[in-house]
Amino acid sequence: MRKYKRIIFVAGNGITRAPMAAEIFKTLCNEDMEILSRGIIVAFPEPLNQKTEAVMISNGITVGDFESKQITNDEITEDTILFVMEESKRVKLIEELPNATEENTFVLTSFVGEELEIMDPYGGSLQTYGICFEMLKATLTKVAEKLEYSPDDET
């Protein structure tokens, strides 16, 4: 599997699933790479969703100063892979950003052969955010293995 230098997780407004995915992946990956989270529709920078932050802290992940950022075409280079949470967002990225292509833009769960997309917990209970975290962690563990970035690698 090709080694990427930048992984960007992209979701709606960029304050819930994308930063959760990026931070979880950082704990699973032993590679020297840039791991970012971005939103598809970010009207203005927002802090991390409070329930997202609470679930991450309860799982031992702390995030420093966070502000959501809009994905830009310039961030997508030849050594970038993009992961979105649902097919509609993948289509939107490919339509709107010339550097986002069929070859580098994937639905996170589809990339590892799963059918269900990562649910959006926004507006749900803290328990719903916890379920989303667990779904992301399980899926991202498979992504790390597929990309050969898992902590068990000796390389």
Secondary structure, DSSP 4 states (H G I P E B T S, - for coil): -PPPSEEEEEESSSSSHHHHHHHHHHHH--S--EEEEEESS-SS--PPPHHHHHHHHHTT----S----B--GGG--TTEEEEESSHHHHHHHHHH-TT--TTTEEEHHHHTT--SPPP--TTS-HHHHHHHHHHHHHHHHHHHHHTT--TT---
